[in-house]
């Protein structure tokens, strides 16, 4: 049976300050938890319905009602786990690196982490005002890809200023990406959903790239940052 102190801890981890304090985060769902268990992430607590994760002797069986009371999801999954937040490792820039400047939406960050995993990008750099990668909504959106992509938070302006490799910034008025000579290693910078790349980071960009619109309606909204990330990453991998 799950204890009151465990419930209190789980609920507190929905807030970044408590994730930082305890060095822990919550993951939900059989697939996501399986991915993390089979990676280098360290499992701290596993709550599950009957019939799942039977190979883990420390699991605690929990009812659907109990799970619903502590879940971050509108439709709770069959398992909830707490994992340790890994210690940051050294940043490697010997291949393509993605950098996010002020991305705020958890779904966007989670999807971009999945895209990095799909396109073989191992390093994701985030400005300090980018949403926390261990936010429960981000973890859910990664569908387990957080296990294979290293996320670093840093002073992004200082990083790009001191970068020894090309820095490609994504802008509405940049050169169409299909016409740009793309190199690797490189840094691909994507900006905030509403405001794009900040002026401070923009000044350090070495190449400005964009996605050409084929529709002619001027009222069409610009692409979602995660959708744009998919197109840019495809172009880089296509060479």
Order of alpha helices (4+ residues) and beta strands (2+ residues): alpha-alpha-beta-alpha-beta-beta-alpha-beta-beta-alpha-beta-alpha-beta-alpha-beta-beta-alpha-beta-alpha
